[in-house]
C-alpha cells in the first residue's frame, strides 16, 4: 500500500467557490485517495464547485475552522 492510498486532503471552506475552482484543478488526482472539502455554511456555490471537481463534500453548518477540520476527519474515517 502506498501513501496516497491512505491519504486524505481536507479543505475547510467558507464561501470559497472562486478559490476552490482554481485550487482543485491544481491538486494531482493521484496525490491522495480522498479529497474532502468541508462546506462550513457557505452561501455561495462552494459545495457545487467542489462536487463538480470530484471532491467529497462534507457539510459542517457550525462555523469554525476547528469544527470544519474535525468534520473532514470524521468523513475521512468513514
DSSP file (Angstrom, degrees, kcal/mol; ACC not computed):
  #  RESIDUE AA STRUCTURE BP1 BP2  ACC     N-H-->O    O-->H-N    N-H-->O    O-->H-N    TCO  KAPPA ALPHA  PHI   PSI    X-CA   Y-CA   Z-CA
    1    1 A X              0   0    0      0, 0.0     2,-0.2     0, 0.0     5,-0.0   0.000 360.0 360.0 360.0 131.0    0.0    0.0    0.0
    2    2 A X    >   -     0   0    0      1,-0.1     3,-1.2     0, 0.0     4,-0.3  -0.524 360.0-105.0 -94.6 165.8    1.4    3.4   -1.0
    3    3 A X  G >  S+     0   0    0      1,-0.3     3,-2.1     2,-0.2     4,-0.5   0.889 117.2  58.1 -57.0 -43.5    1.0    6.6    1.0
    4    4 A X  G 3  S+     0   0    0      1,-0.3    29,-1.0     2,-0.2     3,-0.4   0.734  96.3  65.0 -63.9 -19.9   -1.6    8.1   -1.5
    5    5 A X  G <  S+     0   0    0     -3,-1.2    -1,-0.3     1,-0.2    -2,-0.2   0.590 113.6  31.4 -77.2  -8.8   -3.8    5.1   -0.9
    6    6 A X  S <  S+     0   0    0     -3,-2.1     2,-0.4    -4,-0.3    -1,-0.2   0.265  98.3 104.8-127.0   9.3   -4.3    6.2    2.7
    7    7 A X        -     0   0    0     -4,-0.5    27,-1.8    -3,-0.4    26,-1.4  -0.785  44.1-170.9-102.7 134.7   -4.0    9.9    2.5
    8    8 A X  E     -a   34   0A   0     -2,-0.4     2,-0.6    25,-0.2    27,-0.2  -0.976  12.4-150.3-120.0 136.6   -6.9   12.4    2.7
    9    9 A X  E     -a   35   0A   0     25,-2.6    27,-3.4    -2,-0.4     2,-0.5  -0.933  14.7-162.6-102.7 123.4   -6.7   16.1    1.9
   10   10 A X  E     -a   36   0A   0     -2,-0.6     2,-0.6    25,-0.2    27,-0.2  -0.933   6.6-173.1-111.0 124.9   -9.2   18.1    4.0
   11   11 A X  E     -a   37   0A   0     25,-3.1    27,-2.3    -2,-0.5     2,-0.2  -0.918  12.1-152.4-120.0 103.8  -10.0   21.6    2.8
   12   12 A X  E     -a   38   0A   0     -2,-0.6     2,-0.4    25,-0.2    27,-0.2  -0.561  24.3-174.5 -70.0 137.9  -12.2   23.6    5.1
   13   13 A X  E     +a   39   0A   0     25,-2.7    27,-3.1    -2,-0.2     2,-0.4  -0.990  25.3 177.5-145.4 133.1  -14.1   26.2    3.1
   14   14 A X  S    S-     0   0    0     -2,-0.4    25,-0.1    25,-0.2    -2,-0.0  -0.934  84.3 -23.6-133.0 109.4  -16.5   29.1    3.7
   15   15 A X  S    S+     0   0    0     -2,-0.4     3,-0.1     1,-0.1    -1,-0.1   0.951  92.4 136.3  53.8  56.3  -17.6   31.0    0.6
   16   16 A X     >  +     0   0    0      1,-0.1     4,-3.1     2,-0.1     5,-0.3  -0.046  11.0 129.8-121.1  29.6  -14.6   29.9   -1.4
   17   17 A X  H  > S+     0   0    0      1,-0.2     4,-1.8     2,-0.2    -1,-0.1   0.887  77.4  45.7 -57.5 -41.3  -16.2   29.0   -4.8
   18   18 A X  H  > S+     0   0    0      2,-0.2     4,-1.1     1,-0.2    -1,-0.2   0.939 116.5  43.7 -68.0 -46.2  -13.7   31.1   -6.8
   19   19 A X  H  > S+     0   0    0      1,-0.2     4,-2.9     2,-0.2     3,-0.3   0.902 113.3  52.3 -65.8 -40.8  -10.6   29.9   -5.0
   20   20 A X  H  X S+     0   0    0     -4,-3.1     4,-2.7     1,-0.2     5,-0.3   0.882 100.6  61.2 -63.9 -38.4  -11.7   26.2   -5.0
   21   21 A X  H  < S+     0   0    0     -4,-1.8     4,-0.5    -5,-0.3    -1,-0.2   0.889 115.1  34.6 -56.6 -39.2  -12.3   26.3   -8.7
   22   22 A X  H >X S+     0   0    0     -4,-1.1     4,-0.8    -3,-0.3     3,-0.6   0.929 118.5  50.4 -79.1 -48.8   -8.6   27.0   -9.2
   23   23 A X  H >X S+     0   0    0     -4,-2.9     3,-1.3     1,-0.2     4,-0.8   0.908 105.9  53.8 -59.4 -47.2   -7.2   25.0   -6.3
   24   24 A X  H 3< S+     0   0    0     -4,-2.7     3,-0.2     1,-0.3    -1,-0.2   0.762 105.7  53.5 -66.1 -25.0   -9.0   21.8   -7.0
   25   25 A X  H <4 S+     0   0    0     -3,-0.6    -1,-0.3    -4,-0.5    -2,-0.2   0.684 105.8  55.7 -79.7 -16.5   -7.7   21.6  -10.6
   26   26 A X  H << S+     0   0    0     -3,-1.3     2,-0.6    -4,-0.8    -2,-0.2   0.617  85.0  90.5 -90.8 -13.7   -4.1   22.1   -9.3
   27   27 A X  S  < S-     0   0    0     -4,-0.8     2,-0.1    -3,-0.2     4,-0.0  -0.742  84.7-120.6 -86.1 119.4   -4.1   19.1   -7.0
   28   28 A X    >   -     0   0    0     -2,-0.6     3,-1.9     1,-0.1     4,-0.4  -0.361  15.2-133.7 -59.9 133.9   -2.9   15.9   -8.8
   29   29 A X  T 3  S+     0   0    0      1,-0.3     3,-0.3     2,-0.2    -1,-0.1   0.741 104.2  52.5 -63.2 -25.2   -5.6   13.3   -8.7
   30   30 A X  T 3  S+     0   0    0      1,-0.2    -1,-0.3   -25,-0.0   -26,-0.1   0.363  86.6  86.3 -93.9   7.3   -3.1   10.6   -7.7
   31   31 A X  S <  S+     0   0    0     -3,-1.9     2,-0.3     1,-0.2    -1,-0.2   0.861 101.8   8.3 -73.8 -36.6   -1.7   12.6   -4.8
   32   32 A X        -     0   0    0     -4,-0.4    -1,-0.2    -3,-0.3   -24,-0.2  -0.979  62.9-130.7-144.7 153.4   -4.3   11.4   -2.3
   33   33 A X  S    S+     0   0    0    -26,-1.4     2,-0.4   -29,-1.0   -25,-0.2   0.894  96.1  33.9 -71.2 -39.4   -7.1    8.8   -2.2
   34   34 A X  E     -a    8   0A   0    -27,-1.8   -25,-2.6   -30,-0.1     2,-0.6  -0.959  57.9-168.5-123.9 135.3   -9.6   11.3   -0.8
   35   35 A X  E     -a    9   0A   0     -2,-0.4    21,-3.0    19,-0.2     2,-0.5  -0.965  20.7-173.2-117.6 109.8  -10.1   15.0   -1.5
   36   36 A X  E     -ab  10  56A   0    -27,-3.4   -25,-3.1    -2,-0.6     2,-0.5  -0.914  12.8-167.5-114.2 123.5  -12.6   16.3    1.0
   37   37 A X  E     -ab  11  57A   0     19,-2.9    21,-2.5    -2,-0.5     2,-0.8  -0.945  11.9-152.2-106.8 124.7  -14.0   19.8    1.0
   38   38 A X  E     -ab  12  58A   0    -27,-2.3   -25,-2.7    -2,-0.5     2,-0.7  -0.865   7.2-148.0-100.6 110.5  -15.9   20.7    4.2
   39   39 A X  E     -ab  13  59A   0     19,-3.0    21,-3.0    -2,-0.8     2,-0.3  -0.686   8.4-162.9 -78.5 115.7  -18.5   23.4    3.4
   40   40 A X        -     0   0    0    -27,-3.1    24,-0.2    -2,-0.7    -1,-0.1  -0.212  67.3 -58.1 -99.5  42.5  -18.7   25.4    6.6
   41   41 A X  S    S-     0   0    0     -2,-0.3    -1,-0.1     1,-0.1   -27,-0.1   0.782  77.2-177.0  92.6  30.8  -22.0   27.1    6.0
   42   42 A X        -     0   0    0    -29,-0.3    -1,-0.1     1,-0.1   -28,-0.0  -0.205  25.0-159.4 -62.6 149.9  -21.3   28.8    2.7
   43   43 A X  S    S+     0   0    0      3,-0.0    -1,-0.1     2,-0.0     2,-0.1   0.329  75.2  62.9-108.9   2.6  -23.8   31.0    1.0
   44   44 A X  S    S-     0   0    0      0, 0.0     3,-0.4     0, 0.0     4,-0.2  -0.263 109.5 -76.0-108.3-159.7  -22.2   30.7   -2.5
   45   45 A X  S  > S+     0   0    0      1,-0.2     4,-2.7    -2,-0.1     5,-0.3   0.013  81.8 126.4 -92.9  28.9  -21.6   27.7   -4.7
   46   46 A X  H  > S+     0   0    0      1,-0.2     4,-2.3     2,-0.2    -1,-0.2   0.923  75.7  44.8 -51.5 -51.9  -18.7   26.3   -2.7
   47   47 A X  H  > S+     0   0    0     -3,-0.4     4,-2.6     1,-0.2    -1,-0.2   0.905 114.0  49.1 -63.5 -42.8  -20.2   22.8   -2.4
   48   48 A X  H  > S+     0   0    0      2,-0.2     4,-2.5     1,-0.2    -1,-0.2   0.898 111.5  49.0 -65.1 -41.0  -21.3   22.6   -6.0
   49   49 A X  H  X S+     0   0    0     -4,-2.7     4,-1.4     2,-0.2    -1,-0.2   0.922 112.9  47.9 -63.9 -44.5  -17.9   23.7   -7.3
   50   50 A X  H  <>S+     0   0    0     -4,-2.3     5,-2.4    -5,-0.3     4,-0.2   0.923 113.3  47.1 -62.9 -45.0  -16.2   21.1   -5.0
   51   51 A X  H ><5S+     0   0    0     -4,-2.6     3,-1.7     1,-0.2    -2,-0.2   0.908 109.3  53.6 -64.7 -42.0  -18.5   18.3   -6.1
   52   52 A X  H 3<5S+     0   0    0     -4,-2.5    -1,-0.2     1,-0.3    -2,-0.2   0.799 105.9  54.7 -62.7 -28.1  -18.2   19.2   -9.8
   53   53 A X  T 3<5S-     0   0    0     -4,-1.4    -1,-0.3    -3,-0.2    -2,-0.2   0.448 124.7-103.7 -85.5  -0.2  -14.4   18.9   -9.4
   54   54 A X  T < 5S+     0   0    0     -3,-1.7   -19,-0.2     1,-0.3    -3,-0.2   0.546  73.5 140.9  93.2   7.7  -14.7   15.4   -8.0
   55   55 A X      < -     0   0    0     -5,-2.4     2,-0.4    -6,-0.2    -1,-0.3  -0.472  58.2-113.0 -80.0 154.0  -14.2   16.2   -4.3
   56   56 A X  E     -b   36   0A   0    -21,-3.0   -19,-2.9    -2,-0.1     2,-0.6  -0.749  35.1-146.2 -78.5 131.7  -16.1   14.6   -1.5
   57   57 A X  E     -b   37   0A   0     -2,-0.4     2,-0.4   -21,-0.2   -19,-0.2  -0.913  17.1-175.3-109.7 122.0  -18.2   17.3    0.1
   58   58 A X  E     -b   38   0A   0    -21,-2.5   -19,-3.0    -2,-0.6     2,-0.5  -0.883  17.5-138.2-109.4 146.1  -18.9   17.3    3.8
   59   59 A X  E     +b   39   0A   0     -2,-0.4     2,-0.4   -21,-0.2   -19,-0.2  -0.904  23.1 173.0-108.5 130.1  -21.2   19.8    5.4
   60   60 A X        +     0   0    0    -21,-3.0     4,-0.1    -2,-0.5     8,-0.1  -0.809   3.3 179.8-132.4  92.5  -20.4   21.4    8.7
   61   61 A X        +     0   0    0     -2,-0.4     2,-0.7   -21,-0.1    -1,-0.1   0.747  60.6  88.6 -68.9 -23.2  -23.0   24.1    9.4
   62   62 A X  S    S-     0   0    0      5,-0.1   -21,-0.1     1,-0.1     5,-0.0  -0.672  86.4-124.4 -77.3 116.2  -21.5   25.1   12.8
   63   63 A X        +     0   0    0     -2,-0.7     2,-0.1     4,-0.1     4,-0.1  -0.192  59.7  93.9 -64.3 149.3  -18.9   27.7   11.8
   64   64 A X     >  -     0   0    0    -24,-0.2     4,-2.3    -4,-0.1     5,-0.2  -0.190  68.1-117.2 136.5 136.5  -15.3   27.4   12.8
   65   65 A X  H  > S+     0   0    0      1,-0.2     4,-2.5     2,-0.2     5,-0.2   0.914 114.8  49.7 -59.5 -46.2  -12.0   26.2   11.4
   66   66 A X  H  > S+     0   0    0      1,-0.2     4,-2.5     2,-0.2    -1,-0.2   0.900 110.7  49.4 -62.6 -42.0  -11.6   23.5   14.0
   67   67 A X  H  > S+     0   0    0      2,-0.2     4,-2.2     1,-0.2    -1,-0.2   0.903 111.7  49.4 -63.7 -40.4  -15.1   22.2   13.6
   68   68 A X  H  X S+     0   0    0     -4,-2.3     4,-2.2     2,-0.2    -2,-0.2   0.912 111.5  48.6 -66.0 -41.9  -14.6   22.0    9.8
   69   69 A X  H  X S+     0   0    0     -4,-2.5     4,-2.2     2,-0.2    -2,-0.2   0.919 111.7  49.6 -63.5 -42.9  -11.3   20.2   10.2
   70   70 A X  H  X S+     0   0    0     -4,-2.5     4,-2.4     1,-0.2    -1,-0.2   0.887 109.9  51.2 -63.7 -38.8  -12.9   17.7   12.7
   71   71 A X  H  X S+     0   0    0     -4,-2.2     4,-2.2     2,-0.2    -1,-0.2   0.897 109.3  50.5 -65.0 -39.8  -15.8   17.1   10.3
   72   72 A X  H  X S+     0   0    0     -4,-2.2     4,-2.2     2,-0.2    -2,-0.2   0.892 109.5  51.0 -64.1 -39.7  -13.4   16.4    7.5
   73   73 A X  H  X S+     0   0    0     -4,-2.2     4,-1.6     2,-0.2    -2,-0.2   0.923 109.8  49.5 -63.1 -45.0  -11.5   13.9    9.7
   74   74 A X  H  X S+     0   0    0     -4,-2.4     4,-0.6     1,-0.2    -2,-0.2   0.904 110.6  51.0 -61.0 -40.5  -14.8   12.1   10.5
   75   75 A X  H >< S+     0   0    0     -4,-2.2     3,-1.0     1,-0.2    -1,-0.2   0.908 108.5  51.4 -63.8 -41.3  -15.6   12.0    6.8
   76   76 A X  H 3< S+     0   0    0     -4,-2.2    -1,-0.2     1,-0.2    -2,-0.2   0.804 106.9  54.8 -65.9 -28.9  -12.2   10.5    6.0
   77   77 A X  H 3<        0   0    0     -4,-1.6    -1,-0.2     1,-0.2    -2,-0.2   0.587 360.0 360.0 -81.9 -10.1  -12.7    7.8    8.7
   78   78 A X    <<        0   0    0     -3,-1.0    -1,-0.2    -4,-0.6    -2,-0.1   0.482 360.0 360.0 -76.2 360.0  -16.0    6.6    7.2
